[in-house]
Structure formats: C-alpha cells, structure tokens
Amino acid sequence: MIINRAWNACLSGVVLLLLTACHSDGSSSGTTSSGPSQPEAGTVTSSISVTVKAMSGASETLSIPFNASEASPAANLTVTGLASLPVGWSAPAEFSCASVSTGNGCMLTLTFAPTTATSGTLSLTYTYTDNRGAAQSGSLSVPYSSTTNDNVVAIASPSGQVAATVSSGTQPVTVTFDTDDGAPATAVTLSNNLNALPAGWSSTATSFSCATVSTGSSCQLPLSYSPTAFGSGTLTLNYSYIDNSGNSKTGTVSIPYSATTNNNIVATASTSGQVTGYVGIGSQSVTLNFATDDGNPATAFAVTTALSSLPAGWTSNPTSLTCASVTTGNSCQFTLNYAPPSAGTGSLQIAYSYQSNSGVAKTGTVSVPYSSTAPHAYIVDPNANGYLCSINSDSTLSGCTSLGLPNNVTDFVFNGSTVYYSSVSNQTISACTVATDGTFSNCATAATGMNGPEQLSIQGSRLYIANSGAAAQVCSIDPASGALSNCTTTGSVSSSQGIAFAGNYAYTGSGTGGAAINVCSVDSTTGLLSNCAATSQNAWYTLTAANGYLYTTQGAGVGVCPISGTGTLPTCTTSTIATGVTQTWGITMIGSKAYVATSAASGAPFFTNTFNIYLCSVSPTDGSLSSCTISNGGAFPYFLLHVIIH
C-alpha cells in the first residue's frame, strides 16, 4: 500500500498509523539573511494519517514517501534504525535516496506481520542535505496495534475418560468455555438438546448460552454422569460463537465415558466338594477357574499364594498365575495335582488379588478341602452282594471279596467314614460305617420312597440320587450323624439314571437305553437343579466328571466330552475299550487311570454274558482312554456294573 500526502481518508482496519516527520530546526520553511541572495532553504518531510489492518498471522505493507518542500531537490537522504525494528516489523537493512524532490520517487517500504496481539510505536530517524547544502535530520513516529482471530475452546473437568460405577452415585462433570488468546468472543450457544443426552448423562440446565467468553469460569456447563448399566461411549457437544473479529464459528468437545461395576472374581473348582487322594496310586487333578460374578471385566489378577510351596502332596502347573483381564469362560485358570504321600485331611487355601471393573483393589480366597486314604475298590454287582478289592501300586485290582450286602445294590458313594448305597429292588438308600480295612458295618435304611435309585453323588452336605423311573432327588446330610432328611425331587427330567457335577452345573441322563444327557443349573443355596436342557450327547448308565471332561457310557465305547465355560458339551469323541465289548456300564476316574465296567454278548441269556473291569490310561491332552486291559481282581459270576474307589 503506497501512502502519500494526498490521503486524507482512513482505510478500514484496526492498526492506526500516524506518520509525522520534522527536521532538525523545527521549522518547515526556509530562512533569510542580510547577505547575498541565496535559495530558500528546503526541507524533506513525510506527513500522513492512515489506518492499516493487521491480524495475527497476516501481514500488511506500508510505503512511506519522502518529498522535498522546494523545487530544488535535497540530497543524500538516509533512514536509520532499520536494523532494530519492533517485533513484527521488517524493512530493508539499509535505505537511502541520492536525491529527494517532490512526488514519490523516494519511497521506504515496511512490512507489519504480527504473530500475537500487540501494540506500540515504531520510531525512525533520517538525515539529508538540504538544497542549500546544509545537513538536516528528521524523525518518523508510527503507532501500531494488532489483534487475533481467536477461538472458543471447551475443556471438560475431570479430564480424560469419565468413569462411574453402575448404580453407585454420580460423577459430576463441568465443561468450561474459554478463548485461546484471552480476547473476548461472544454469543456462545450449545447446539445439543440437553434433554436428549446419552443414557446416564444429565444436566441441571435445559439450554445453554453465554453472551461473552474470555478467560476464567464465567461460562460453564454443568453435567452429571450416573449410569445404570455397564457400557462406554463418547459424549459429543457442539457449539457456535462469534470470534473477536466478528467471524461466526463452531466448535466441538468430546468426552469419553465408561460405566464400571464393582464386581468380584470368584473361583470354581473342576472337582466339587472334597478332593480325595489315594496314597501310592496316581494323582487327582483339580482345575481352578477364575471368572467375574457379573460377566464384566476385572483386571490385574494374580494368585498371591506361593504355588511352589503348597502342602505335602500338592503341586501346581504353572507355579504362578497372573491374568491381565478376567471376565467369563476359562481364559484364567490353572491346574493343581494331588498325589498324597500319606493318609490325612486338610484344606488348601489359594489367595488372589485383583482390581474390580471400577478400579477397586480386592482380594479373594478359594478353599479346596482334601483327604487321602489307603484306597480300596468297590465293585457294584446288582445281582450279588458287592465286592471289596485291593488296589495294587500299578492300579490293578486284586483280592476281591464279597461285602455281604443285599442283592440289587446299584451304587456306592462315600462321605468320610459313612457309605451310602442304593437298592433298586427296595427303593431305598442305606448307610453303613466304613472301617479302616474298607469293610462295612452298622448298615441301616437312611431314606425311602425312591423310584429306581441308581447312581449317587455327594456335593457338599447333600446327597443326589439318580432315579431310573423318575426325576433326580436331593437329600440333606446331617453333618454329625450322616442321617438323610428332606429328600425332594429336583430337576425337570422324568428319568435321570446317571448324575454328575462339574462347577455350577449338574449332568443327568434323561432315560434308559441311551437317552440324551441334560445339563442343569445348581442353586448354591438350596442345591436344587433347574433350567435342565437336553444336549446332543447320549448316556447309557453312569456319568463321571473329571479334569474338565464329562465321561459317559455310550454303547460299546466311552464318550469323552469337554465341558465348556457355560457348562455345555459342544463336541464329544468316543474312546474304544476293547475288541468284543458290546456295552459299557460304569466309569470311574482315579488320577491318570480309569476303570470301565463292560459286558460282551455271547448270544446266551444276558447274565451269562462276559463281564469285565478294564483299566485304561487317560490322556492328559484330550482326556481320551487308551491301552485298556482287564483288571477284574478275581472271577465273578454275575453283572459287574461299576467300580468306586475310596
């Protein structure tokens, strides 16, 4: 922009430039003397009044003309101070004109490019030789100022993700609106409908606007976050305003949020109730699975018990366990093995720590009760008196003798020094005292009114009875006397026959002759079974749960079904026992071995068929049975139905 003395009007903008010049004697006209006539002394001036607009980040060019006051030109004009201009100003390092006359032939160009809001006065001096040959000087004064084209920014407090615990109070949030340079902006208006915020969010304001915004806390939006359900998201607020240069603008602030739960991690053992180990014959495996009680994640899980120094007979794989995150399923678990060196009882305590979903530090403990005995094997024969056998160090059976019980015994189950057995002919459950040599005494009826009682199972202080002619039953066990009471029908399956437990789930048959297996939920308070649903897998007689698998009798083979984290049986494989076996009846696991009661048809009447107990190896990888050999422990005339170890 070229500025000359003809400009009398103000240009638009916000920087006021008043440029004045004066020479060293303070006058603007020549002088006279009584000597010979000489030319009138001339001056060089630049006297203008203009307005220049300069915004932060932009630039303006200022052209300053120098003019002689007389027709005779001045000479050697030089402007000083160009090397030390105020911040934002720039010019040539040097400026001079050999001759200065009227017009704009001698023109100094300056540039004003401010980067921040500023103001001040630019001062320059210049020298020249007037038309009479005398040295003269003058000065320039340029007032200036600049403003910024500012923005309104919104800042949420607290910063970062807003977290609140479900149904546990409210997290207040304040959004403060400021300008980024401290200069005022106006007409700040929120575009969001404050009555239609995401779930859990609310505000005491029904609408929001601020007439003026600069700095401080004069323009604040109050919000609160009080979630009722687990989840996360981002609250986006949109607003409009007018900046300090009059421009209409918009802005956005995003507030990430999450609803957490003060949940707990609970441990479930793959073997319910007491773990029974047998001195000298293999080991029992127990898998501890950790999951949250509401399905939402907890973090920083660690077993704090020293797994490398457990009680005698116990080992762990791995010897330490940490899980970054725990939810449901079986992603956080480890396996314990119990191979007792001597007989005894105890309770293994496993402690752990974690952070709940809401970030609260918590601890927990799981107890695994255990006992170990010198083992005996009991063989059920519904057409004889039952047998007591010794177990050799290689797990084979020997020395089997009659127990002298009534005929039609279908199963045994042990609870400390008490044994319960079912009688399908009498429709009763009887209880006996077990001696250290494995023999029974003091047998008496403990419960009546059964309907074809067959397989038995004890879970805690309850005895479960699978009935071939009706749904399962559950009885309470008196902890002191072992007496049974309050026997009641449970589950919706009309014919249960076999029954087994794994974690919080129960598995029952649904009839005889290879009917479907049902999976039921177990109420932890009442012990009742509910929500029983049929699976695609079948069972003939007994069901056995061990090491994360459900084993079933399936015709000539044994079904091996991995148990999912939700209790279902998604895939099963079949293990073949031996050539000639036509039916499997009972399965019992002991460490890495399994006893399978079988029959082989001869074409003659059923009870003249061949009945054998096979001892099989159990794969630690997939649970399958292999290398099965006969281990009867003697010659038996009748029907070998099931082996029970105690």
Secondary structure, 3 states (H helix, E strand, C coil): CECCCCCCCCCCCCEEEEECEEECCCCCCCCCCCCCCCCCCCCEECCEEEEECCECCCCEEEEEEEEECCCCCEEEEEEECHHHCCCCEECCCCEEEEEECCCCCEEEEEEECCCCCEEEEEEEEEEEECCCCCEEEEEEEEEEEEECCCCEEEEEECCCCEEEECCCCCEEEEEEEEECCCCCEEEEEECCCCCCCCCCEECCCCCCEEEEECCCCCCEEEEEECCCCCEEEEEEEEEEEECCCCCEEEEEEEEEEEEECCCCEEEEECCCCCEEEECCCCCEEEEEEEEECCCCCEEEEEECCCCCCCCCCEEEECCCCEEEEECCCCCCEEEEEECCCCCEEEEEEEEEEEECCCCCEEEEEEEEEEEEECCEEEEECCCCCCEEEEECCCCCEEEEEECCCCCCEEEEEEECCEEEEEECCCCEEEEEEECCCCCEEEEEEEEECCCCEEEEEEECCEEEEEECCCCEEEEEECCCCCCEEEEEEECCCCCCCCEEEECCEEEEECCCCCEEEEEEEECCCCCCEEEEEEEEEEECCCEEEECCEEEEEECCEEEEEECCCCCCCCCCEEEECCCCCCEEEEEEEECCEEEEEEEECCCCCHHHCEEEEEEEEECCCCCCEEEEEECCCCCCCCCCCEEEEC
